[in-house]
Amino acid sequence: MSLEVAFAIVLALLTAFLYALSNVLELTEAEQIPDEYALRVGLMTRLVRRPRWLLGLLADVFGYASQAAALALERIAAASV
């Protein structure tokens, strides 16, 4: 197994972790918002003010970036075989 493939596997695992972390953080924060804000614009404004929800959103962004990097590395590794 080449170094590129091993690094792509590590990035893929990191991607899975980040996506799972984002789901947990965002869901736990959203559950704490009162039901009266459901399906209203006020829901998003309340969530954006919560640091853990923003951390979950940041985990989504980094998960997307690590997924793109893993796919790019794997494509390079597959082309060199």
MDAnalysis code that builds the backbone (N, CA, C; Angstrom):
import MDAnalysis as mda
import numpy as np

u = mda.Universe.empty(243, n_residues=81, atom_resindex=np.repeat(np.arange(81), 3), trajectory=True)
u.add_TopologyAttr("name", ["N", "CA", "C"] * 81)
u.add_TopologyAttr("resid", np.arange(1, 82))
u.add_TopologyAttr("resname", ["MET", "SER", "LEU", "GLU", "VAL", "ALA", "PHE", "ALA", "ILE", "VAL", "LEU", "ALA", "LEU", "LEU", "THR", "ALA", "PHE", "LEU", "TYR", "ALA", "LEU", "SER", "ASN", "VAL", "LEU", "GLU", "LEU", "THR", "GLU", "ALA", "GLU", "GLN", "ILE", "PRO", "ASP", "GLU", "TYR", "ALA", "LEU", "ARG", "VAL", "GLY", "LEU", "MET", "THR", "ARG", "LEU", "VAL", "ARG", "ARG", "PRO", "ARG", "TRP", "LEU", "LEU", "GLY", "LEU", "LEU", "ALA", "ASP", "VAL", "PHE", "GLY", "TYR", "ALA", "SER", "GLN", "ALA", "ALA", "ALA", "LEU", "ALA", "LEU", "GLU", "ARG", "ILE", "ALA", "ALA", "ALA", "SER", "VAL"])
u.atoms.positions = np.array([
    [0.855, -1.175, 0.000],
    [0.000, 0.000, 0.000],
    [0.902, 1.239, 0.000],
    [0.606, 2.152, -0.886],
    [1.431, 3.349, -0.998],
    [1.060, 4.357, 0.091],
    [1.904, 5.334, 0.251],
    [1.688, 6.375, 1.252],
    [0.449, 7.204, 0.921],
    [0.203, 7.440, -0.376],
    [-0.974, 8.217, -0.769],
    [-2.267, 7.496, -0.399],
    [-2.293, 6.190, -0.599],
    [-3.492, 5.412, -0.269],
    [-3.712, 5.413, 1.235],
    [-2.647, 5.229, 1.999],
    [-2.770, 5.230, 3.457],
    [-3.271, 6.582, 3.959],
    [-2.743, 7.652, 3.395],
    [-3.188, 8.983, 3.799],
    [-4.637, 9.229, 3.388],
    [-5.034, 8.717, 2.241],
    [-6.429, 8.846, 1.800],
    [-7.364, 8.101, 2.750],
    [-6.936, 6.956, 3.243],
    [-7.748, 6.193, 4.201],
    [-7.888, 6.961, 5.508],
    [-6.799, 7.539, 5.980],
    [-6.844, 8.342, 7.206],
    [-7.776, 9.544, 7.016],
    [-7.694, 10.188, 5.877],
    [-8.590, 11.317, 5.598],
    [-10.049, 10.877, 5.523],
    [-10.293, 9.713, 4.958],
    [-11.671, 9.198, 4.891],
    [-12.219, 8.923, 6.290],
    [-11.395, 8.377, 7.172],
    [-11.821, 8.143, 8.550],
    [-12.056, 9.463, 9.286],
    [-11.189, 10.432, 9.039],
    [-11.376, 11.755, 9.628],
    [-12.677, 12.382, 9.136],
    [-12.976, 12.187, 7.875],
    [-14.224, 12.696, 7.307],
    [-15.429, 12.106, 8.033],
    [-15.425, 10.811, 8.223],
    [-16.541, 10.151, 8.911],
    [-16.688, 10.679, 10.333],
    [-15.567, 10.855, 11.025],
    [-15.610, 11.383, 12.384],
    [-16.162, 12.802, 12.408],
    [-15.701, 13.645, 11.504],
    [-16.152, 15.039, 11.493],
    [-17.634, 15.146, 11.166],
    [-18.115, 14.348, 10.212],
    [-19.543, 14.384, 9.886],
    [-20.390, 13.898, 11.070],
    [-19.937, 12.865, 11.759],
    [-20.673, 12.371, 12.926],
    [-20.656, 13.409, 14.049],
    [-19.500, 14.024, 14.273],
    [-19.388, 15.063, 15.297],
    [-20.302, 16.235, 14.988],
    [-20.360, 16.636, 13.734],
    [-21.222, 17.766, 13.371],
    [-22.689, 17.434, 13.628],
    [-23.088, 16.215, 13.317],
    [-24.477, 15.815, 13.568],
    [-24.813, 15.879, 15.054],
    [-23.915, 15.367, 15.888],
    [-24.161, 15.351, 17.331],
    [-24.231, 16.770, 17.878],
    [-23.272, 17.608, 17.521],
    [-23.244, 18.975, 18.037],
    [-24.448, 19.789, 17.578],
    [-24.768, 19.712, 16.311],
    [-25.885, 20.493, 15.790],
    [-27.217, 20.005, 16.343],
    [-27.376, 18.700, 16.458],
    [-28.641, 18.159, 16.962],
    [-28.849, 18.484, 18.433],
    [-27.813, 18.350, 19.247],
    [-27.980, 18.647, 20.671],
    [-28.313, 20.116, 20.904],
    [-27.744, 20.996, 20.113],
    [-28.070, 22.410, 20.246],
    [-29.472, 22.710, 19.729],
    [-29.862, 22.095, 18.627],
    [-31.196, 22.340, 18.070],
    [-32.293, 21.820, 18.994],
    [-32.024, 20.749, 19.715],
    [-33.026, 20.207, 20.639],
    [-33.287, 21.128, 21.818],
    [-32.363, 22.013, 22.126],
    [-32.526, 22.910, 23.267],
    [-33.335, 24.164, 22.919],
    [-33.608, 24.372, 21.666],
    [-34.409, 25.523, 21.234],
    [-35.887, 25.190, 21.470],
    [-36.649, 26.116, 22.033],
    [-38.080, 25.843, 22.264],
    [-38.823, 25.533, 20.959],
    [-39.864, 24.726, 21.079],
    [-40.643, 24.289, 19.918],
    [-41.330, 25.443, 19.191],
    [-41.541, 26.545, 19.862],
    [-42.233, 27.675, 19.226],
    [-41.426, 28.296, 18.091],
    [-40.133, 27.975, 18.010],
    [-39.293, 28.499, 16.930],
    [-39.204, 27.555, 15.732],
    [-39.878, 26.427, 15.805],
    [-39.816, 25.448, 14.715],
    [-40.349, 26.042, 13.422],
    [-39.644, 25.796, 12.337],
    [-40.018, 26.250, 10.999],
    [-40.180, 27.771, 10.893],
    [-39.358, 28.492, 11.638],
    [-39.367, 29.954, 11.572],
    [-37.942, 30.460, 11.360],
    [-37.829, 31.664, 10.864],
    [-36.517, 32.261, 10.636],
    [-35.786, 32.451, 11.963],
    [-36.516, 32.688, 13.025],
    [-35.919, 32.879, 14.342],
    [-35.120, 31.674, 14.816],
    [-35.464, 30.504, 14.300],
    [-34.714, 29.302, 14.668],
    [-33.259, 29.422, 14.235],
    [-33.036, 29.838, 13.012],
    [-31.662, 29.967, 12.508],
    [-30.897, 31.059, 13.251],
    [-31.553, 32.160, 13.556],
    [-30.847, 33.222, 14.279],
    [-30.463, 32.773, 15.680],
    [-31.296, 31.975, 16.311],
    [-30.947, 31.446, 17.634],
    [-29.813, 30.431, 17.538],
    [-29.849, 29.589, 16.515],
    [-28.795, 28.578, 16.381],
    [-27.439, 29.200, 16.068],
    [-27.432, 30.225, 15.242],
    [-26.174, 30.868, 14.861],
    [-25.495, 31.518, 16.074],
    [-26.247, 31.842, 17.071],
    [-25.690, 32.447, 18.287],
    [-25.129, 31.420, 19.260],
    [-25.298, 30.156, 18.977],
    [-24.837, 29.104, 19.897],
    [-23.472, 28.578, 19.436],
    [-22.459, 28.683, 20.289],
    [-21.095, 28.283, 19.888],
    [-20.970, 26.808, 19.500],
    [-21.653, 25.920, 20.222],
    [-21.536, 24.496, 19.868],
    [-22.169, 24.198, 18.522],
    [-23.248, 24.882, 18.188],
    [-23.860, 24.681, 16.879],
    [-22.912, 25.166, 15.787],
    [-22.262, 26.293, 16.019],
    [-21.285, 26.803, 15.057],
    [-20.088, 25.868, 14.932],
    [-19.693, 25.253, 16.043],
    [-18.616, 24.268, 15.989],
    [-19.034, 23.062, 15.146],
    [-20.284, 22.662, 15.269],
    [-20.801, 21.583, 14.425],
    [-20.802, 21.966, 12.949],
    [-21.154, 23.198, 12.661],
    [-21.130, 23.674, 11.281],
    [-19.695, 23.701, 10.743],
    [-18.755, 24.097, 11.599],
    [-17.349, 24.098, 11.217],
    [-16.848, 22.669, 10.975],
    [-17.320, 21.718, 11.777],
    [-16.966, 20.314, 11.560],
    [-17.491, 19.829, 10.211],
    [-18.670, 20.301, 9.805],
    [-19.196, 19.975, 8.472],
    [-18.278, 20.488, 7.372],
    [-17.822, 21.717, 7.529],
    [-16.949, 22.320, 6.522],
    [-15.631, 21.559, 6.419],
    [-15.023, 21.259, 7.566],
    [-13.765, 20.514, 7.540],
    [-13.977, 19.067, 7.069],
    [-15.142, 18.490, 7.365],
    [-15.453, 17.160, 6.858],
    [-15.542, 17.152, 5.342],
    [-16.163, 18.181, 4.791],
    [-16.253, 18.300, 3.328],
    [-14.850, 18.437, 2.724],
    [-14.013, 19.267, 3.347],
    [-12.654, 19.479, 2.831],
    [-11.823, 18.201, 2.915],
    [-11.934, 17.477, 4.022],
    [-11.158, 16.233, 4.133],
    [-11.682, 15.161, 3.182],
    [-12.972, 15.157, 2.909],
    [-13.514, 14.212, 1.935],
    [-12.990, 14.523, 0.540],
    [-12.972, 15.792, 0.184],
    [-12.447, 16.182, -1.123],
    [-10.971, 15.827, -1.251],
    [-10.206, 16.047, -0.184],
    [-8.783, 15.712, -0.205],
    [-8.573, 14.204, -0.315],
    [-9.378, 13.419, 0.403],
    [-9.254, 11.963, 0.332],
    [-9.571, 11.455, -1.068],
    [-10.613, 12.004, -1.678],
    [-10.978, 11.574, -3.027],
    [-9.914, 11.974, -4.031],
    [-9.333, 13.148, -3.860],
    [-8.272, 13.590, -4.776],
    [-7.031, 12.719, -4.640],
    [-6.673, 12.394, -3.400],
    [-5.500, 11.539, -3.184],
    [-5.707, 10.150, -3.742],
    [-6.882, 9.616, -3.539],
    [-7.168, 8.273, -4.039],
    [-7.155, 8.247, -5.570],
    [-7.640, 9.309, -6.182],
    [-7.619, 9.397, -7.633],
    [-6.171, 9.421, -8.133],
    [-5.314, 10.162, -7.458],
    [-3.887, 10.226, -7.833],
    [-3.242, 8.858, -7.643],
    [-3.548, 8.194, -6.527],
    [-2.959, 6.889, -6.244],
    [-3.445, 5.848, -7.262],
    [-4.715, 5.912, -7.654],
    [-5.255, 4.947, -8.601],
    [-4.658, 5.169, -9.994],
    [-4.381, 6.416, -10.327],
    [-3.825, 6.714, -11.640],
    [-2.370, 6.268, -11.749],
    [-1.685, 6.197, -10.624],
    [-0.271, 5.835, -10.664],
    [-0.048, 4.326, -10.637],
    [-1.106, 3.545, -10.495],
    [-0.971, 2.088, -10.442],
    [-0.874, 1.501, -11.831],
])
